[in-house]
């Protein structure tokens, strides 16, 4: 990150940081954004980065480091959550730019985005740094001018990130100008600290508490020069150490104010320019900070493609193929699922749904369907049916069974359909080993808890006769399996 007071390099243990989180604090002008940029630039080749950027300062990382920029003000809530889901799936580094939104809009967008990151499927829990600049905006210590509903949603999302995000691979890195304005339960979850220049007594007192320093020792925080921070934490140093943050390769679009010469136009000339009915003349003074007209935001589909990464097939000239009818598409889906299930059975493995979805997309392309006929959620539903031995889901019986199972979690759908298939045919009740395989576990105890869970929701009724054989009925469908030994 930089050098300490003795001139020695001060590194950050990135793996330890992923497990222990980081809080950066410093008044405006203390070098807080510079510190975050140094951390992001140095760690970009090693870990996925997700940046919540309320001021648009970090969009300049896009070109040199490959971050995808998402303009939060240009997309609907559903599109924002869809982006977040795909970000976790494809491990894309992104910058969520919120500068075009007011405070309430920023909080609403960040809450939905962070919530979708947090709720990603378990197979997508890859390690990622989640950097939130100006965190006091999203986790305020007290209510402000925004609605209570939005404030609660944003605070909940930030609390989940800092308190429960570690197990999901999300390592929170939050930065704030004012510790006193940041919710205490969010700040307290960080184990690493970089404290910059702070003047207000209330902020210095909280900084001293976090650093484990006496109040009189905290006076040195007020004397820190710009770009210098007190560092402490298991990923940095076991004792407070002052560090001068090193140089960065990129810069923010906004810059610190500098004095520039005033225009040389006289008073009457400037008045003529200001009140002219037509456009200003060509020789009118130009302004240093005038920004060019931004290009229109990319379409949601284009942004999803950027997040998902380049597809090799797009670089190859693919011959035109005849569009397939819905019946032909359904046949391709069923055939692909049959082949995938046969391979699982033969290899005796249970692959995660994310890997199977990629396999499914490849098989569809090889069958002449250029766009996947199912999204991730639709595929997971069909995969559950396939693991239960059901491939033609359009049949009336299976549509009824799926309607009955609407309230079940997605990972339990395959188990229910496996039982439904045996019950419809009055076949022997599936044993615990078969149910465990469909559910994706090797624990027979978990199978029993699973059946109890489904039975408590009155979807099935389990019976065991005196000989120990089990049968399962589905009252809503009027189907029942034949008796069979559970093991």
Protein Blocks (a to p, Z undefined) as FASTA:
>chain_A
ZZcfkopacdddfklmmmnopaddddehilmmmmmmmmmmmmmmmoccddddfkopmmmm
mmmnopacddfklpcfklmmmmmmmmmmnopacdddfklpcfklmmmmmmmmmmmmmmpc
fklmccdddddehkllmmcfbdcfbdfklmmmmmmmmmmmmmmmmmnopacddddfblkl
pcfklmmmpcbdcddddfbfklmmmmmmmnopafklmmmmmmpcehiacdedjklofcdc
dddddddfbdcfbdcdddddddfbdfklmmmmmmpmbdcdfklccdfklccdddddddfk
lmmmmmnopafklmpccdddddddfklmmmmmmmmmmmmmmmmmmnopacdfklmmmmmm
mmmmmnopabafbdfklmmmmmmmmmnopablmbmklmmmmmmmmmpcfklmmmmmmmmm
mmmnopacddfklmmmmnopabfklmmmmmmmmmmnopaccdddfkopacdddfknopac
ddddfZZ
